[in-house]
Amino acid sequence: MGTYVLRRLMLVPLTLFLISLLFFFMLRTIPGDFVDFLFAEEGGSGIGQRITGQTGSAEEEWERLVRERYGLADPIHVQYVRWTSHLATGDLGNSYVNQKPVVDVIRERLPATVQLGIMGLIGSVLLGVPLGIVSARFPESKLDNLVRVLSLGGLTTPAFVIAAVIVVVLSTQFYWVTPDFVPFWEDPVTNLSNIAIPAAVVSFTAAAPIMRLTRSQMLEVLGQDYIRTARAKGLAEGSVFYKHALRNALLPVITLIGLSLDRLIAGSVIVEVVFGVNGIGAALVNAAETRDFPVLQAITLLIGAAVLFANLLVDITYGWIDPRIRYD
Amino acid sequence: MDRVIEQPLEAAFVARLPREWARAVWRFARLKPLGALGAVLILIAVVAAAFPYVFATHDPARIVAAPFTEPSAEHLLGADYAGRDLWSRTIWGARLSIMVGVLAVFAAITVATFLAIVTAYYGGLVDLLFQRVVDTMMTIPGLVLALFVLVVLGSSLNTLIFTIAIIFVPPQLRTMRSVVLSIKEMPYVDSARAIGASTLRIFARYIFPQLIALYLILGSLIIGTAIIIETSLTFLGLGLPGDVPSWGNLVSRGVRDVFNAGYRLTIPPAIAIGAAVFGFNLLGDALRDVLDPRLRGSGVGLTGRSARFAEQIQSAERGRPS
């Protein structure tokens, strides 16, 4: 177990390195960088003056100055080494669009996303696991069919469709306007009432796979020999179901819950944009629209690292929850 | 076909074929009513995608009414902010979404199958390298990766298809690779090598046929997810250009126009997206159960990115003493 954890931990920096490499070079090798984009948008002199603080140069001169300012004129590998060495000291560079340090952008945006993620996770577990259990308790009943249709609905309806429908229905029926996000520590009541609906949308989309897996695992475990033995020795059905079957059925479900982070992230990107939550996901979409490379890189790296650690955590806790699993 | 019908024996066979097919379809419908429902939904979407001009009452790009016209017999779902017919735009939207979904998934699975056969068969350093790249790409959620690739490539129909294909290759490659690994150890592959079959022949005649069922299952299962990603990206303003009548754009525009037109511009395209994806997922699930029941409960089909999770569960199962 110890060596396994160690080996998995050693893979983490390698994967992180590969992610950074992949994204860095993908951005730099394709023609049409940030400077081209901005010059096409608002012309050379305006942007040049804003960034360099100088006046009175020719169009081509501006382009050269701006590129120099951002180090875009250096060879790619030099840019990469510079970027990673800054990264190691916690300096993620400045946003191309408003010159704000990327660290500040992330620090400002992270609380909302983390809160949305945690509430979404809790909600999806509270929704998915009990419904899956009930569904397996009475297979092929009306309730079971309802739950199955519901979970298929959650799987098949994109988060943005659910979010969009909720927004238009609420705003036409109740004259509801998407509220501004207020940090939890400033005003807990307003915060919770604002974020409840976005969190519910995230929960619903993440709950669907959990619901389905809980049901199918329960049904599979219930078909095994030791369940028949438990019934044969006269145990009450409730005891067989909740004590003998449930514990074994929930193991893969826990894995899935741990791995649902990427679903939560994808869901919150959409939900943040639709509901105007000032989080990482909205910042990501914004950075994509404006081709703000430093912000884009930092956020994808952050998401990659988060998913990587979540996967590691799942692998390790799995052995702890189920001692029968041996790591070679 | 013409040549076949000239021969009496085969003519009888061909004449019987439609009935056989009808019977098989009927049996499938009886066995898997939800799958059949999915097939019907897909059929509707595919017919709308193939012949939009038959069902659309107006040109989707032309201004044919006053802005925000109420629904009427002339304009079944009313008109949007510019005065274009929403019913016609929703019908034409099917063409884009189905086309992007089908092409991207076809490309992704074909590439994944090819890479899986090659890397799993040769193993070694190339395999290891591909596995690390697959791991890396699968660490990033599909939507985020797609967003990134689209920023790099710029938004257009072709880059959108390419992008969605890219994000589907790693999970499919992993599933396919594990299957190829088990096939390549089978005695009949060894026998083929022993009788002197070339590597290419082994790939094409001995390994690939074993993968066809999985190819179909994975394909039908992920088209729904591909459509979700396409419409989501377009909704976010990063996929297809804003004025193209695609479902993602229609929903996005409907939300923006909510104070002018209420919810009636948002709901119809939203239902269209839900129904199409629902159809593909239902049919995919049913096909999986019928074609390869072993995959049931393995996690294949839970979501587009479920392959990793399926492998997790399988490896956990393998670790158990039996």
Interface residues (C-beta under 8 A of the other chain):
Chain A: L14 T15 L18 I19 L22 F23 M26 L27 I30 G32 L152 G153 L155 T156 T157 P158 A159 F160 V161 A164 V165 V167 V168 V169 S171 T172 P209 R212 L213 S216 Q217 E220 L251 P252 T255 L256 L259 D262 R263 I265 A266 V269 I270 V273 V274 L284 V285 A288 E289 R291 L296 T300 I303 G304 V307 L308 N311 V314 D315 Y318 D322 R324 I325 R326 Y327
Chain B: R132 V133 D135 T136 M137 T139 I140 P141 G142 L143 V144 L145 L147 F148 V149 L150 V151 V152 L153 G154 G224 I228 T231 S232 F235 L236 G237 L238 G248 V251 S252 G254 V255 V258 F259 G262 Y263 T266 I267 A270 I273 G274 V277 F278 N281 L282 R296 G297 G299 L302 T303 R305 S306 R308 F309 Q312 I313 A316 G319 R320 P321
